[in-house]
């Protein structure tokens, strides 16, 4: 039993939250960390994003998981670390411009765990009249008694055969 306890303590110490230090105002509340998440990926074409800020919002093992319909009709997904997302999606966001805003939220809380469905709209320019994409981010958050952390963001974009239900479009 003592050996198991020691092993568990070692694992806990190894997995302690030692990510980059976040701006206190970014992680003070659920509203703040979600606003920071949308803000950090958004910006005009040619503008560098603050990827260090993005990393500071997530637990070190945080994941971003886009889901999509494959050519054969099956649903697929990617499993990205934060750095994978930056490496694979970051250049496109910076090159083409990208503004994503939350238009609705459904939130469930249990102790230090929060899950929310955050319905979003994406535009190339902040003042574009119509979004080029919409979808739902399923976001899992954790409070460690000092700050909020994003554990994962799993999303699916809207498609003609997969419309967003009306209950997830109600404005905040």
C-alpha positions in Angstrom: 0.0 0.0 0.0 2.8 2.4 0.9 4.4 1.8 -2.5 1.1 2.5 -4.3 0.7 5.7 -2.3 4.2 6.8 -3.3 3.6 6.0 -6.9 0.3 8.0 -6.9 2.1 11.0 -5.2 4.8 10.9 -7.8 2.3 10.8 -10.7 0.4 13.7 -9.1 3.6 15.8 -8.7 4.5 15.0 -12.3 1.1 16.1 -13.6 0.8 19.2 -11.4 -0.3 22.3 -13.2 3.0 23.9 -14.2 2.0 25.5 -17.5 3.0 28.9 -18.4 1.8 31.7 -16.1 -1.5 33.2 -17.3 -2.7 36.8 -17.0 -4.8 36.7 -13.8 -7.7 38.5 -15.5 -7.8 35.7 -18.2 -8.3 32.9 -15.7 -10.3 34.5 -12.9 -13.7 33.2 -13.9 -15.4 31.0 -16.5 -16.5 34.0 -18.4 -13.0 35.4 -18.4 -11.2 32.3 -19.7 -13.8 31.7 -22.4 -13.5 35.4 -23.5 -9.7 34.9 -23.5 -9.9 31.7 -25.6 -12.0 33.4 -28.3 -9.9 36.6 -28.2 -6.5 34.8 -28.6 -7.4 33.0 -31.8 -9.1 36.1 -33.3 -7.5 38.8 -35.3 -7.1 40.4 -38.7 -5.1 38.9 -41.6 -1.4 39.5 -41.1 -1.7 39.8 -37.3 0.4 37.4 -35.2 -1.5 35.7 -32.4 -0.3 35.5 -28.8 0.3 31.8 -28.8 2.0 32.0 -25.3 -1.3 33.4 -24.0 -3.2 30.6 -25.6 -0.9 28.0 -24.0 -1.4 29.7 -20.6 -5.1 29.0 -20.7 -4.8 25.2 -20.9 -3.5 22.5 -18.7 -0.2 21.2 -20.0 -1.9 18.1 -21.5 -4.8 20.2 -22.9 -6.3 19.1 -26.2 -8.1 20.7 -29.1 -10.3 18.2 -31.1 -12.0 19.2 -34.3 -14.6 16.8 -35.6 -15.7 16.7 -39.3 -17.4 14.7 -41.9 -15.0 12.7 -44.0 -15.5 12.1 -47.8 -16.9 8.6 -47.1 -19.6 10.2 -44.9 -18.1 8.9 -41.6 -17.3 11.3 -38.8 -13.6 11.9 -38.2 -11.5 13.9 -35.8 -8.1 15.3 -35.1 -6.4 15.0 -31.7 -4.2 18.1 -31.2 -2.0 19.2 -28.4 -2.0 23.0 -28.0 1.3 23.1 -30.0 -0.2 20.9 -32.7 -3.1 23.4 -33.1 -0.7 26.3 -33.3 1.5 24.5 -35.8 -1.4 23.2 -38.0 -4.0 25.9 -37.8 -2.2 29.0 -36.6 -0.7 30.1 -39.9 -4.0 29.9 -41.6 -5.7 32.1 -38.9 -3.0 34.6 -39.2 -2.8 34.6 -43.0 -6.6 34.8 -43.8 -7.9 36.7 -40.8 -10.2 34.9 -38.3 -12.7 36.2 -35.8 -14.7 33.8 -33.7 -17.3 34.9 -31.3 -19.6 33.1 -28.8 -23.3 33.6 -29.6 -24.8 31.3 -27.1 -23.8 29.2 -24.1 -25.2 26.2 -22.2 -23.2 25.5 -19.0 -23.2 22.7 -16.5 -21.2 23.0 -13.2 -20.2 20.3 -10.7 -17.8 21.3 -8.0 -14.5 22.2 -9.7 -15.7 20.9 -13.1 -17.5 22.9 -15.7 -18.7 21.7 -19.1 -20.2 24.1 -21.6 -21.6 24.1 -25.1 -20.4 27.4 -26.6 -22.1 28.1 -30.0 -19.8 30.2 -32.2 -19.8 32.2 -35.4 -16.6 32.6 -37.5 -15.8 35.5 -39.8 -12.7 36.6 -41.8 -13.1 40.2 -40.7 -14.7 41.4 -37.5 -17.2 43.5 -39.4 -18.3 40.9 -42.0 -22.1 40.9 -42.1 -22.4 37.1 -42.3 -20.3 34.4 -40.7 -18.6 31.9 -43.0 -19.0 29.2 -40.4 -20.9 28.3 -37.2 -20.6 25.4 -34.8 -20.4 24.3 -31.2 -17.4 24.1 -29.0 -17.7 21.6 -26.2 -15.3 23.0 -23.6 -14.3 21.3 -20.4 -12.9 23.5 -17.6 -11.3 22.8 -14.2 -10.8 25.1 -11.2 -7.7 24.2 -9.1 -8.6 26.5 -6.2 -6.5 29.3 -7.6 -7.6 29.7 -11.3 -9.5 28.2 -14.2 -7.9 25.9 -16.8 -9.2 24.7 -20.1 -8.8 20.9 -20.2 -10.2 20.4 -23.8 -12.1 21.9 -26.6 -13.9 19.5 -28.9 -15.9 21.0 -31.7 -18.1 20.4 -34.7 -18.9 22.9 -37.4 -22.4 23.2 -38.7 -23.1 21.6 -42.1 -26.2 21.3 -44.3 -27.0 17.9 -42.9 -26.0 18.7 -39.4 -27.7 22.0 -38.4 -27.3 23.5 -34.9 -30.4 22.9 -32.9 -32.4 26.0 -32.0 -31.8 25.6 -28.2 -28.1 26.2 -28.9 -28.7 29.4 -30.8 -30.5 31.3 -28.0 -28.5 34.5 -27.5 -26.7 35.0 -24.2 
